[in-house]
Amino acid sequence: MSGARIVPWLSLTLRSACSLCRAGFMEGKPQRPTDPVSMENGTVLCGEKRPPEAKETTVTEGAARIAFPSANEVFYNPVQEFNRDLTCAVITEFARIQLGAKGIQIKVPGEKDVQKVVVDLSEQEDDKAELKEGANVAPGDQPQTAAVGEICEEGLRVLEGLAASGLRSIRFAREVPGLQSVVANDASARAVDLIRHNVQLNKVAHLVRPSQADARMLMYQHQRVSERFDVIDLDPYGSPAPFLDAAVQAVSEGGLLCVTCTDMAVLAGNSGETCYSKYGAMALKSRACHEMALRIVLHSLDLRANCYQRFVMPLLSISADFYVRVFVRVFTGQAKVKASARVKFSAACGPPVAPECEHCGQRHQLGGPLWAEPIHDLDFVGHVLEAVSANPSRFHTSERIRGVLSVVTEELPDVPLYYTLDQLSSTIHCSTPSLLQLRSALLHAGFRVSLSHACKNAVKTDAPASVLWDIMRCWEKECPVKRERLSETSPAFRILSVEPRLQANFTIRDDANPSSRQRGLKRFQANPEANWGPRPRARPGSKTVGEAMEHRRRLLQNKRKEPAEDPAQRAARLKTFPCKRFKEGTCQLGDQCCYSHRSPTPTASAEATCTDCPQTPNQNPPGPGATAGPGVD
């Protein structure tokens, strides 16, 4: 499968990790750096001046209780609760897999305590093993267990590189079992003080260790195999590109790397050059931009890991709200790395496609390279979904997690990107078929089709583009388009000028309606409140988030349009101009005319016409020195 990846031939200049580690940056001992520049994650450097104490606000999320300053000095975004809940669920299942291989069982609050028995059936095929709940086992045969809030000596070592208030790390300590230690790191002295305060507040000092350091330096210092982290979580403000090189080196063999990207404007194609400089791929503006963003991030991670003979295996890739989130495992293997770059150099034999599209006649756009393999491990996603469904009270966003993961399990794993209903219909200027009608037509034609969690109107199918346009041509015959209004050079004219070779059947099929849609799961959540989205970057000593946002909205409101004029003021203004028809003796409106019917004075310098009277345009241009009156609305 690794041969399916698309990886470019790029020359990357990588800084030596050894030279960075010799910089003398000691973990937990802040030193003033030589270059006083702001950190990439939006926090100030270690030598910052701490602002005076501000009022604190207490927030309860999950099992954690966090106090953070009311001023926007430490970044906190309540919108990311779904992100944090999903991360806790994924790390829990990852811990179950990792510790299960060592014979350690984890105990999750709210889950049924089921005694799992492993039986070797190779010798006795006729013997059947049954799972018994609460079975009586001898004290010496009791398996080792790991509970929430307890130190597991063989457990996972977790690093949160950009911890801010420490909420995510504290939630790991209070909700995820099987942990050995959690390092909550941030470059801001104010943030680290807040982390210490919140750690004491939640009584998890035995598990969570605050650290003040540059996240990149901290990860570069843990490159040795014995010092690597089992789980690394990166959730920066903006792009994680500066931290990826260090992260793929500091994660253990088979370890979990969790990365969030909130720079969706770059990944969605608004700035292709910036995307190429950060992620090594050119993003395109398209309806499938959200899945394309996921595949760009996965390719960038794999590209950086390949530099160190490592490769990534995606477990779960999510596009939600205003960000993308990927969970990947990192392994080492030279053969897999070589298979990542299946590029054969030979004599030029021409491009695989023509310069113009064979269907619409428009020029192709070149983007990528992208990750072309599956972006989810469906077995792992199934385990996470099963655990969340069995214990819905564990997370506040369990309902949304169930809906999103259900759609993920229904996606076609071997089909990259997708079409959208409105995109297909708008191209040929016809009415939009229902989702079930289009899915049924594809199923009747013998192709597979699914939804996508990244877009509500997505159609992911293995049917070629020619089949899709044949189906849309058949739909257009049922809902005809006025061909005389189409330009001969438009994509709609060129597509509809070809007769369909496939006769589409739009009869609704039972299997056209996906299970998640039938059950009414919360698959695509609407914004639950106003101003739902990213929050401002953390600024020491700044105003509170609410005050700053409201002040900015007041300044920018209606900045590009004039305020609506009061009707009474408009009528009074028009009465100051004489009526031309009244002057000619042809105005029959009398007092109802919006212009003045007073006798014109010699000083009048403008002429106006009555809007309600029939008139002919004045073909004579004004003479020199004449001033034109205001236009008529």
C-alpha positions in Angstrom: 0.0 0.0 0.0 2.9 2.3 0.6 3.6 2.4 -3.1 0.4 4.4 -3.5 1.9 7.5 -1.8 2.7 10.5 -3.9 5.9 12.1 -2.7 7.9 14.8 -4.5 11.6 15.0 -5.1 12.4 17.9 -2.9 15.7 19.1 -1.5 15.2 19.9 2.2 17.7 21.7 4.3 17.4 20.3 7.8 19.1 21.7 10.8 21.2 19.3 12.7 19.5 18.2 15.9 22.9 17.8 17.7 23.7 21.5 17.1 20.4 22.5 18.6 20.9 20.4 21.6 24.3 22.0 22.2 22.6 25.3 22.6 22.7 24.9 26.3 18.9 25.2 26.8 18.1 23.3 29.9 14.7 21.9 30.4 12.8 23.6 33.2 15.4 26.4 33.6 14.3 29.4 31.5 17.1 31.5 30.0 16.9 34.7 28.1 17.5 33.9 24.4 19.8 35.9 22.2 17.1 36.7 19.7 14.1 38.4 21.4 11.5 37.3 18.8 8.0 35.9 19.6 7.5 32.2 19.6 5.8 30.5 16.7 2.9 29.3 18.9 1.8 32.7 19.9 3.4 32.9 23.4 6.3 35.1 24.5 9.7 33.8 25.2 11.1 32.6 28.4 12.6 35.9 29.5 9.3 37.8 29.3 8.2 40.3 31.8 5.2 39.0 33.8 2.2 41.3 33.8 0.5 42.2 37.1 -1.9 39.7 38.4 -5.4 39.8 36.8 -8.7 38.4 37.7 -9.1 34.7 37.2 -12.0 32.7 35.6 -12.7 29.1 36.5 -13.7 26.7 33.8 -14.8 23.0 34.2 -14.3 20.8 31.2 -14.4 17.0 31.5 -12.9 16.0 34.8 -10.6 19.0 35.0 -11.2 22.3 36.7 -9.0 25.1 35.2 -8.4 28.6 36.4 -7.1 31.0 33.8 -6.8 34.8 33.7 -9.7 36.8 32.4 -7.3 38.9 30.3 -6.1 37.2 27.1 -2.7 36.3 28.5 -2.9 32.6 28.1 -4.7 31.0 25.2 -7.9 29.1 25.8 -10.7 28.3 23.3 -13.8 26.5 24.5 -14.6 25.6 20.9 -11.9 23.0 21.0 -13.7 20.8 23.6 -14.6 18.4 20.9 -10.9 18.2 19.9 -9.8 17.5 23.5 -12.6 14.9 24.1 -11.7 13.1 20.9 -8.0 13.1 21.9 -8.7 11.6 25.3 -10.8 8.8 23.6 -8.0 8.1 21.0 -5.2 8.0 23.6 -7.3 5.7 25.8 -7.7 3.2 23.0 -4.0 3.6 22.1 -3.1 2.9 25.7 -5.3 -0.2 25.7 -3.4 -1.5 22.7 0.1 -0.7 23.9 -0.4 -1.9 27.5 -2.5 -4.9 26.4 0.6 -6.2 24.6 2.4 -6.1 28.0 -0.4 -7.9 29.8 -1.7 -4.7 31.5 -5.5 -4.0 31.5 -6.7 -0.4 31.8 -9.8 0.6 33.8 -11.8 3.5 32.4 -14.5 5.1 34.6 -18.0 4.1 33.5 -16.9 1.0 31.5 -18.1 -2.4 32.5 -15.4 -4.4 34.3 -15.2 -7.4 32.0 -12.5 -10.1 32.7 -10.9 -10.8 29.3 -9.4 -14.3 28.9 -6.8 -15.0 26.2 -6.8 -18.7 25.1 -4.5 -20.3 22.7 -6.7 -22.3 20.3 -3.8 -23.7 18.1 -3.5 -27.0 20.0 -7.1 -27.6 21.0 -9.4 -26.5 18.3 -12.5 -28.0 19.8 -12.2 -26.1 23.1 -14.3 -22.9 23.2 -13.4 -19.9 25.3 -16.1 -17.8 26.7 -15.8 -14.4 28.2 -17.3 -14.4 31.7 -18.1 -11.2 33.5 -16.7 -11.1 37.1 -15.1 -14.5 36.9 -13.4 -15.8 40.0 -9.6 -15.9 39.3 -6.9 -16.9 41.8 -5.2 -14.0 43.4 -1.9 -14.9 41.9 -3.4 -15.0 38.4 -4.9 -11.5 38.6 -3.7 -9.4 35.7 -2.0 -6.1 36.3 -4.4 -3.1 35.9 -3.9 0.6 35.3 -6.5 3.0 36.6 -7.1 6.7 36.0 -5.0 9.1 38.1 -2.4 6.4 39.1 1.2 6.1 37.9 1.8 3.1 35.7 5.5 2.2 35.7 5.2 0.7 32.2 2.7 3.2 31.0 2.8 5.9 28.4 5.0 9.0 28.5 3.0 12.0 27.2 4.2 15.4 26.0 2.0 18.4 25.3 4.4 20.7 23.6 2.2 23.9 23.7 0.2 23.5 26.9 -1.0 27.1 27.5 -3.2 26.7 30.6 -2.4 23.0 30.9 -6.1 22.0 30.4 -5.3 19.2 28.0 -2.5 17.7 30.1 -4.6 17.8 33.2 -7.5 16.1 31.4 -5.1 13.3 30.3 -4.0 12.8 33.9 -7.6 12.7 35.2 -9.3 10.8 32.4 -6.8 8.6 30.6 -5.5 5.4 32.4 -2.1 3.8 32.0 0.1 6.9 32.0 3.6 7.1 33.5 4.0 10.8 33.2 2.7 13.9 31.4 5.0 16.8 30.5 3.0 20.1 30.1 5.4 22.4 28.3 5.1 26.1 27.2 7.5 28.8 26.4 5.6 31.5 28.3 6.5 32.1 32.0 3.0 33.3 32.7 1.5 30.1 31.1 3.9 27.8 33.1 2.9 29.6 36.4 -0.7 29.0 35.5 0.0 25.3 34.7 1.5 24.8 38.1 -1.5 26.5 39.8 -3.9 24.3 37.8 -1.9 21.1 38.5 -2.1 21.8 42.3 -5.8 22.7 41.9 -6.6 19.3 40.3 -4.2 17.3 42.5 -2.3 15.7 39.7 1.2 16.8 40.6 2.3 13.2 40.8 1.6 12.8 37.1 1.8 16.2 35.4 5.2 18.0 35.3 5.2 21.6 34.1 8.1 22.6 31.9 9.1 26.0 30.4 11.1 25.5 27.2 10.9 25.9 23.5 8.9 23.0 22.3 11.3 22.3 19.5 14.3 22.3 21.8 12.6 20.0 24.3 11.8 17.5 21.6 15.2 17.6 20.1 16.7 16.8 23.6 14.6 13.6 23.7 15.8 12.0 20.4 17.5 9.1 22.2 15.4 5.9 22.0 15.3 5.6 25.8 14.1 9.2 26.3 11.4 9.4 23.6 7.8 10.1 24.3 5.0 7.6 23.6 2.5 10.3 22.8 3.2 13.8 21.6 0.4 16.3 21.2 0.9 19.5 19.2 -2.0 22.1 19.1 -0.3 25.4 18.2 -2.0 28.7 17.3 -1.8 28.4 13.5 0.6 26.1 11.6 2.5 23.3 13.3 5.1 23.2 10.5 8.0 24.5 12.7 7.5 21.6 15.2 7.0 18.7 12.9 10.7 17.9 12.3 11.4 17.7 16.0 8.2 15.7 16.7 8.9 12.9 14.3 12.2 12.3 16.0 11.1 12.5 19.6 8.2 10.0 19.4 8.9 6.4 20.2 8.7 3.5 17.9 5.1 3.0 17.1 4.3 6.0 19.2 1.3 8.3 18.7 1.6 11.8 17.2 -1.4 14.1 17.5 -1.3 17.3 15.4 -3.8 20.1 15.0 -3.7 22.7 12.1 -5.8 25.8 12.4 -4.3 27.7 9.4 -7.1 26.5 7.1 -6.9 29.5 4.9 -3.5 28.3 3.8 -4.4 24.6 3.6 -7.6 25.3 1.7 -5.9 27.0 -1.2 -6.1 30.7 -0.5 -2.3 31.0 -0.6 -0.7 28.1 -2.5 2.8 29.5 -2.2 2.6 29.7 1.6 1.2 26.2 1.7 4.1 24.9 -0.3 6.7 26.7 1.9 5.2 25.3 5.1 4.0 21.8 4.1 5.8 21.1 0.8 2.5 20.9 -1.3 0.5 23.2 -3.4 -3.1 23.5 -2.2 -6.0 24.1 -4.6 -9.2 26.0 -4.2 -11.9 23.3 -4.6 -15.0 21.9 -2.8 -12.8 19.1 -1.5 -10.3 21.4 0.1 -10.9 20.1 3.6 -10.0 16.5 2.8 -7.1 17.9 0.6 -5.9 19.7 3.7 -5.8 16.4 5.7 -3.8 14.7 2.9 -1.4 17.6 2.7 -0.7 17.4 6.4 -0.2 13.7 6.3 2.1 14.0 3.4 4.1 16.6 5.2 4.5 14.5 8.3 5.6 11.5 6.2 8.0 13.6 4.3 9.7 14.8 7.4 9.8 11.3 8.9 11.4 9.9 5.8 14.4 12.1 6.4 15.2 9.9 9.5 14.2 6.5 7.9 10.8 6.7 9.6 7.3 6.7 8.2 3.8 7.4 9.5 0.6 5.3 9.6 -2.6 7.3 10.0 -5.1 6.2 12.7 -7.7 8.9 12.4 -7.9 12.2 10.4 -10.6 14.7 11.2 -11.7 17.9 9.6 -14.0 19.8 12.0 -15.1 23.4 12.6 -12.1 25.6 11.6 -9.2 23.1 11.9 -7.9 19.7 10.9 -6.7 17.1 13.4 -4.6 14.0 12.5 -3.5 11.0 14.7 -0.6 9.0 13.3 1.8 6.3 14.5 5.4 6.7 13.6 7.6 3.6 12.8 11.1 3.0 11.5 11.8 1.0 8.4 14.1 1.7 5.5 12.1 -0.4 3.0 8.9 1.4 3.7 10.6 4.7 3.4 12.0 3.8 -0.1 8.5 2.7 -1.1 7.2 6.1 -0.2 8.9 7.6 -3.2 7.9 5.5 -6.1 9.2 7.9 -8.8 10.7 6.4 -11.9 12.9 8.7 -14.0 12.9 7.9 -17.7 12.8 9.5 -21.1 10.0 12.1 -21.5 6.8 10.4 -22.7 4.3 13.2 -22.3 1.9 14.1 -19.6 -0.7 11.6 -18.4 -3.5 14.0 -19.2 -4.1 16.6 -21.9 -3.7 20.3 -21.1 -7.5 20.7 -21.2 -10.2 18.7 -19.5 -11.9 16.3 -21.9 -15.3 17.0 -20.4 -15.5 20.8 -19.9 -12.6 22.0 -22.0 -11.1 24.0 -19.1 -7.4 24.0 -18.3 -6.2 21.6 -15.6 -4.8 22.9 -12.3 -1.8 21.2 -10.8 -1.7 20.7 -7.0 -0.2 18.5 -4.4 1.6 16.2 -3.9 -0.9 14.6 -1.5 -1.2 11.6 0.7 -2.9 9.0 -1.5 -3.3 6.1 1.0 -6.2 5.7 3.4 -6.4 8.5 6.0 -8.1 6.3 8.7 -7.4 2.9 10.3 -11.0 1.6 10.3 -10.3 -1.1 12.9 -8.9 1.5 15.3 -11.8 3.9 14.6 -14.2 1.1 15.3 -12.7 0.5 18.7 -12.9 4.2 19.6 -16.5 4.4 18.4 -17.4 1.3 20.4 -15.9 2.6 23.6 -17.5 6.0 23.2 -20.9 4.5 22.4 -20.7 2.1 25.4 -19.8 5.0 27.8 -21.6 8.1 26.5 -21.5 10.0 29.8 -17.7 10.1 29.7 -17.5 13.1 27.4 -19.6 16.2 27.0 -19.4 15.9 23.2 -20.0 12.1 23.0 -23.0 12.6 20.7 -20.9 14.5 18.2 -18.0 12.0 18.4 -20.3 9.2 17.7 -21.8 10.9 14.7 -18.4 11.9 13.2 -16.8 8.6 13.7 -19.8 6.8 12.3 -19.5 8.7 9.1 -15.7 8.0 9.1 -16.4 4.3 9.2 -18.7 4.6 6.2 -16.2 6.4 4.0 -14.6 4.6 1.1 -11.0 4.2 2.3 -9.4 3.8 -1.1 -11.0 6.8 -2.8 -9.3 10.2 -2.3 -11.2 13.5 -2.3 -14.9 13.8 -3.3 -17.5 15.7 -5.4 -20.3 17.8 -4.0 -23.9 17.9 -5.2 -24.0 21.7 -5.6 -20.7 21.6 -7.5 -22.0 19.1 -10.1 -25.3 21.0 -10.5 -23.9 24.5 -10.7 -21.5 23.4 -13.4 -24.3 22.6 -15.9 -26.7 25.2 -14.4 -29.4 22.7 -13.6 -31.5 21.9 -10.5 -29.8 19.9 -7.8 -30.9 16.2 -7.4 -31.4 14.9 -3.9 -28.6 13.0 -2.2 -30.4 9.7 -2.3 -31.2 10.1 -6.0 -27.5 10.6 -7.0 -26.3 7.9 -4.7 -29.0 5.5 -6.1 -27.9 6.3 -9.6 -24.3 5.4 -8.8 -25.3 2.2 -7.1 -27.5 1.2 -10.0 -24.5 1.8 -12.3 -22.5 -0.7 -10.3 -20.2 1.7 -8.4 -19.5 2.3 -4.7 -20.5 5.6 -3.1 -20.2 7.1 0.4 -20.4 10.3 2.3 -17.5 12.3 3.8 -17.2 13.7 7.3 -15.5 16.7 5.9 -18.5 18.0 3.9 -22.2 17.6 4.3 -23.0 17.4 0.5 -20.0 15.3 -0.4 -20.2 12.3 -2.8 -17.2 10.0 -2.5 -17.3 7.4 -5.3 -15.0 5.2 -7.3 -16.9 6.0 -10.5 -14.9 7.9 -13.2 -15.7 11.4 -14.1 -17.3 10.3 -17.4 -19.9 8.3 -15.5 -20.8 11.1 -13.2 -21.3 13.5 -16.0 -23.4 11.0 -17.9 -25.6 10.7 -14.8 -25.9 14.5 -14.6 -26.8 14.6 -18.4 -29.6 12.2 -17.7 -30.8 14.3 -14.8 -30.7 17.4 -17.0 -33.0 15.7 -19.4 -35.6 15.3 -16.6 -35.0 19.0 -15.5 -34.1 20.7 -18.8 -31.8 23.7 -19.0 -32.4 26.5 -21.4 -29.6 25.8 -23.9 -30.0 29.1 -25.7 -28.7 31.0 -22.6 -25.5 29.0 -22.5 -22.3 30.3 -24.0 -20.7 27.9 -26.5 -17.4 28.2 -24.6 -18.9 27.5 -21.2 -18.4 24.2 -19.4 -22.1 23.6 -19.2 -22.5 23.9 -23.0 -19.6 21.5 -23.7 -20.8 18.9 -21.2 -24.4 18.9 -22.3 -23.6 18.9 -26.0 -22.5 15.2 -25.5 -25.1 12.5 -25.4 -24.9 10.3 -22.4 -23.7 6.7 -23.0 -25.1 5.6 -19.7 -28.8 5.6 -18.9 -29.1 6.6 -15.3 -31.7 5.1 -13.0 -32.7 7.5 -10.2 -35.0 5.0 -8.4 -34.3 5.3 -4.7 -32.5 2.2 -3.3 -32.6 1.1 0.3 -28.9 1.0 0.7 -28.5 4.5 -0.7 -29.4 6.0 2.7 -26.3 5.5 5.0 -26.8 4.1 8.5 -25.6 7.3 10.2 -28.2 9.3 8.3 -31.0 6.8 9.1 -30.2 6.9 12.8 -30.2 10.7 12.9 -26.7 11.0 14.4 -25.1 14.4 14.9 -22.8 14.2 11.9 -22.4 17.9 10.9 -23.0 20.1 13.9 -24.3 23.6 13.4 -22.5 26.4 15.3 -24.1 26.3 18.8 -23.4 30.0 19.6 -22.5 33.3 18.0 -18.9 34.0 17.0 -18.1 30.3 17.0 -14.6 29.9 15.7 -11.0 30.7 16.4 -10.0 33.0 19.3 -7.5 35.8 19.3 -3.8 35.0 19.9 -2.6 35.2 23.5 -1.1 38.6 24.3 0.4 39.4 27.8 -1.3 42.3 29.4 -4.0 42.6 26.8 -7.7 43.2 27.2 -10.1 40.3 27.8 -11.2 38.3 24.8 -14.8 39.6 25.0 -13.9 43.3 25.3 -11.3 43.1 22.5 -13.6 41.4 20.1 -16.5 43.7 20.8 -14.3 46.8 20.4 -13.0 45.5 17.1 -16.5 44.7 15.8 -17.7 48.2 16.6 -14.7 49.7 14.8 -15.1 47.6 11.7 -18.9 47.5 11.5 -20.3 48.9 8.2 -16.8 50.2 7.2 -17.4 49.3 3.6 -20.9 50.7 3.2 -22.6 53.9 4.0 -25.3 53.8 6.7 -28.9 53.7 5.5 -30.4 57.2 5.2 -33.5 58.1 7.2 -36.6 58.5 4.9 -37.5 61.8 6.4 -34.0 63.2 5.9 -34.0 61.9 2.3 -37.4 63.6 1.5 -36.1 66.9 3.0 -32.9 66.7 1.0 -34.8 66.1 -2.3 -37.2 69.0 -1.6 -34.2 71.4 -1.9 -33.9 70.6 -5.6 -36.4 72.2 -8.2 -38.5 69.9 -10.4 -37.6 70.1 -14.1 -41.1 69.0 -15.2 -42.7 71.7 -13.0 -40.5 74.3 -14.7 -41.7 73.0 -18.1 -45.3 72.8 -16.9 -45.7 69.1 -17.5 -45.5 67.7 -13.9 -48.9 66.5 -12.8 -48.0 65.2 -9.3 -48.6 68.4 -7.5 -47.7 68.3 -3.8 -46.9 64.6 -4.1 -43.8 65.3 -6.2 -40.6 64.6 -4.3 -39.0 67.7 -5.7 -39.7 71.3 -5.0 -42.3 73.2 -7.1 -41.2 76.6 -6.1 -40.3 79.1 -8.8 -36.6 78.6 -9.7 -34.3 81.2 -8.4 -31.4 82.7 -10.5 -28.9 81.2 -8.2 -30.1 77.6 -8.7 -27.2 75.6 -10.0 -28.7 72.2 -10.3 -31.5 70.6 -12.1 -33.4 67.5 -11.0 -36.1 65.3 -12.5 -39.1 63.7 -10.9 -38.6 60.0 -10.6 -42.3 59.2 -10.9 -42.7 61.2 -14.1 -41.8 59.7 -17.6 -38.7 61.3 -19.0 -36.2 61.0 -21.7 -32.5 60.9 -21.0 -30.7 64.1 -21.5 -28.3 63.7 -24.4 -26.7 67.1 -24.2 -23.7 67.3 -22.0 -23.6 70.0 -19.4 -21.8 73.2 -20.4 -18.6 74.5 -19.0 -19.0 75.5 -15.3 -22.3 73.6 -14.9 -22.6 71.4 -11.8 -24.7 68.3 -11.8 -27.2 67.6 -9.1 -27.4 64.5 -7.1 -28.5 61.3 -8.8 -31.9 59.9 -8.3 -32.2 56.7 -6.3 
